[in-house]
Amino acid sequence: MNMREWFKGKNGMMIHWGLYSLLGGEYRGRKSSAYAEWIQSHQRIPNAEYSRLASVFNPIYFSADEWVRLAKECGMDYFVVTSKHHEGFALFGSEASRFNMRDATPFGRDVIAELAEACYKYGVKLGLYYSQDLDWHEEHGGGYLSDPKYCAGTAWNNDWDFPGVENKNYDICFREKIMPQVEELLTHYGELCLIWFDVPMTLEEKHSRAIYDAIKRYQPECLINSRLGNGAYDYVSLGDNEIPDKLPDPAMTMDGLDANDICGFKPSPWGLYETAATLNNSWGYCAWDRDWKSPERVAEIRRHLNKLGINYLLNVGPDALGRIPVDAERILRAAAEL
C-alpha cells in the first residue's frame, strides 16, 4: 500500500502512557504543569526515585483489545502510542535498555506487541511515538543545549541528576539506546504506518538521516513526521492542538524558536498534515484536569480539519491501571455520532 496516498484526511487515536501515569499529575502535594507527562522535569524528581515507579506499575485492567476496539468504533483509522516518552521508559521489551515494561515492572508484558496484534485484528493501522532526542533517564539524553523557556518542566534535559553540559554527548545516547530501540520497533512489531518523533533539539543531520534511512530500509512505506528534525520527514506535524484556518503556504519556511516552531515545522512536500490534539489539557493521565472538550467541539474540530485535508490525531491518557478515563470514552463515542 502507498501510505502517502492512504494517509491524507484520516483520523487517529493517540495514547500517552508511561510511569507518569502512576503520578496522575501530582507529586508530594504539588501539581504538575498542564502536561502531566512532564512531571519528572517539572518537579525535578531524581531518577533513583522516579525509576521505582516501575516496581509498582502493574496495570491489571490494561486490554489492548479494548483500547483498539474503542478506536475502531469511534471511527479512527490509525492508532499511535508512546513507545517511549521523554522519561526514557519503554512500553516494549528492549535489549538496549532494561528500563522497560517487560523487564522492569511486575506486569512483565510487551504492551506494544499486544497493541500491534489488536491493531491487526481490527484493521487499524499502528503508529508509534518515540522520543528520539529527550531521555531523562540517560546522562547523555538530548535537550541540554536548549533554553528551557518553552518546555513544560524546568529543563529539556535531566539537569537535576546530571548537571552541566560540558561532559554531555548525545552521540553516546544515540548510539547505545536511541538507534537500537528505533531498529527494534521497526523489526519486531509488523507493519507500521508511521513513527511519530518529537522535539528534535539536539539531533544533528547525521542523527536524523540515520533514523530516516533505517526506517526506509526496514519499512519503506512507514511515514515519518516532521519532528524527526533536519528536514527528514514525510508529513508535517502541526503544533500541539493547532487548528489552522488554512494550510501553510508551500513557499513558507518557519525559522526561529517559539512554542509552535520548536520542532522545525515546514510545509509538506506531499500535502500531508496532522494535528495532534488533547481531549483536556494534558497528554498523559492527569487526575485533576477536568477541563474536557465537549463532544460537539471535538466533532467540530474534526470536520474542520478533515475539510482541509488535515488528519486529526486525538489523544487519550489512560490511568495507571490501564483504564481509559470514563469521561474520555464518553466524549469519543458521542463525538463519533455527530
N, C-alpha and C positions, 0 to 999 in steps of 0.2 A: 504494500500500500504506500502511495505517496503521501507522507504525513503532512507535508506542507499544504497539499490540496485538501486534506481532511480537516485540518486544524481550524481553519477560519470560521468564526461565528459560532463556536461551540461554548458549552457551559461546563464548568467543572467544580468539584468539591476539593477543598484543601483542608488538611489536617495538621495542626501543630500539637505535638505530643512529645513529652520528654520528662526528665526529672523535675523540671519546673512545675509540672502539673501537680506534683505532690504538695507543693507550697501554695498553690492557688492564689498567688499574688500577695501573700503575707509571710513575713519573716520576723520572728521575735518582736511582735507587736507593732511592726511597721509595714506599710503597704509598699508594693512595687510601684513602678511607673505605670502608665496606661498599658504598656506592653509587658504583661506578666512573665513572658518567656525570657525577659531581660533581667529577672530578679537577682541573679547571681552578681551581675555587674552593678546593678542599681544599689544593692545592699553590701557589695564587696565581700561576699561570702567566700571564705578560703576553700580551696579545693579539698583539703583534708576533711572539712566538714560537709561540703556540698556533695562530695562523692559518696558519703554514707547514705544519702538518699537512695542510692541504687540497692542497698541491702534490704530496703523495705518496699521496693517497687514490685508489687505483686498484683497486677490489675486483673482480679479474678473474674470481672464481668466483661473483659475485652472479648469481642467477637468480630473477626474480620468480615465474616458473612453479614452480620447486622450492619456494619458501617457501610460496606459497599452496596448492599441491597438498598439501604436508605438513599444513597447517592443515585442509584438507578431509578428508584421510584420517584425521586424528585427531579428527574429529567437531566441528570448530569451525564455528560459524555466521557469524562475522564476524571481521574482521582489522583491527587497529589499529596504525598505525606512526607513529613520531615524525617528523612532517614538519619540525619544528624543536624542538629541546630548548633548555635554558637557555643553552647555549654560543652560541646565535644562528645556528648553521649550518643551512641548509635543505637537505633532500633533494630539493627540487623547483626547477625553474628559476623565478627570481623577478625581476621588473623592479624591485622595491622595494629589493633588496639583492643585489649580486653575490656575496655570501658564501654560495654555494650549490653543490650538487653539479654542476650543469650548467656553471656559469661559472667556478668556482674550482679545479676538480680535473682531472687528466688523464683521468679517467673520462668526464666530459663528457656524462653522460646524466641524464635526469629519472627518478629512481627511483620517485617517486610515480605518474607516468604509467604506467610499466611494471607497477607493482603494481595499479593500477586496471584495467588490461587483463586481468591474470591473475585478479583477483577476478571480473570479469565472465565470463571463460571458465569458471571452476569454480563459479560460482553462490554465491560467498562475498561477503557484504556488506562494503564498505570503510568504515572509520572512520579518522580522522586525529587524532593527538595534535598539539597545538600549544601551545607555551609562550607565553602571551599577556601575561605580566607580566615574568618574569625573562628577561633577554637580556644576557649578559655581554659580548657584542661591542659593545654600544652604550653610550655615555656616559650616556644618559638611560633605560636599561633599568630596570625596576622592582626593588623589594625594598629600596631604600635607606632606607625608613622603619621597617624591621622589625628586631627583635632577632635577631641571628644564632644565638641559643641553640639553636634547634631545627633548624637546617639541617645538611646532610651535608658542608658545606665550612666555610670560615672566615667567609663572609658570603653573604647572599642576593643581593646585587648585586656588581658588579665594583668594589670599592673599592680594589683594588691599582693599577689603571690610572687610575681616576677617583675619587680620594679626596674626602671631604667630601660634604655633602648640600645645602649652601646653593644651589648652582647647578644641581642636578638637577631635571629637569622631565619626568616620564613622558609628559605630553601630546605632547612632541616625538617620542619614540619611537613612541607610539601612532599619531600622525598620519602619520609618514614611513615606518614599517615594519610595525607590527602590523596595523593595519586594512587596508592594501593587500594584505598577504600573506594575511590571512583571506579577503578577496574573491577573490584568485587561487585559493585552494583551493576555494572554493565554485563557481567558474565554469569551471575548467579540467579537472576530473577526474571528471566524470559524477556519478551519484547517490552521495551519502554517507549512511550510516546514522546517523553521529554525528560530532561533533567533541569530542575529549577535551582539555579545558583543565586547567590546573594552577596551584596556589598563587596565588590572587588577592589579593596582599598590598598592592598599591599602587593597584589599579583603584578608581576612584570609580564611582558608579552610572551616570554618563553613559558611561563606557567599556564597562561590561558590557552596558548597554542597547543601545549602538550595535552591538556584536558580535551580540547576540541578535537584534536587529531585522534585521540584514543576513542572518543565516542563515535566518530565517523568510521573508525576502523572496526570496532566491535559491533556497532549498531548504526549503520548508515542512515536509517530513516529517523532516528531519535533526534528530536528538536532540542535546541539549546537556547535558553533565554538570554536577554541582553545583559544580565548581571554576572555573567562569567568574566566580562571585562576585556579591554583591549581590542574591541571591535570583532570579537569572535562570537557570533551568535546567529541564530536563525529567525528569531522573533523578538519583539520588544515587550518587556515587562514595564508597564507604566508605573507611576508612583503608587505607593500603598494607598488604597482606597481612592485612587484618582478616577474621576468621572469627567472626561473631557467633553467639550461641546462638539469638537470635530477632531479628525485625525491630525497628527503632526504634519507640518509642511515637509514634503520629501527633500526640499532644498535646505532644511534647517538642521543644524547640529547644536547640541546642548553642551556647553562647557561651563567651567566654574564649579562651585561647591555649595550646594544648598540642600535642604531636606528632600527635594524631589529629584535632583540630578546627581546625587551622590553615587549612583550606580552607573553613570555614564550613558544615560539613555540617548538613543539616536533613532531617527526614522527607520522603519523596517524596509529592507530591500525587497521583501516578499509580500508586503502589505499585511503582515500578521502582527496583531497586537493583543495584549491581555491585561486586564485589570484584576489584580488580586485584592480582595476586599474582606472586611470582617463583618460579622453579624452584630457585634457590640463594639468595644474599643480595642480590646486585647486580641492577640492571636492565640496565645496559649490560654489554658483554663484560668479564669480569674473569679474567685468566689464572690467578690464584692462588686464586680462590674455587671450591673443590671440594665445598662443603657442599650437595650436591644432595638434594632431596627424593626419596624413593623413589616409584616408580610407584604403589605401594599407598597412600601418603599423598596423592598427587595425586588419585587416584580417590576416596579417602575425602572429601577436601575438596569435590570436585565434586559428589558425591552429597548431601552435607550442604547445600551452598549451593543447589543446584537444588531440593532438597526445600522450602527456604524461599522459593523463587522468586527467588533472587538469582543474577545472572549471574556466571560465573567467567571472568575475563579473565586468561589465563595468559601471562606474559611470557617471551620468549626474547631473549638478547643475541647477535646474530651477531658474528663477528670482523671484522677489517679487510679480509679478502679476500672477505667476503660469505658465509661459511660459517656455518651453524647448528652449534654445537658438537655433536659426536657424542653426548656424554652427554645433552644436552638432547633431541635427536631420539629417542634410545633410551627415555628416560623418557616422552616424549609418546606414542610408539607403544605402549609397554607399558601405560600408564595407560588408553589408549583401548580396550584389550581387556578391562579389568576392570569 
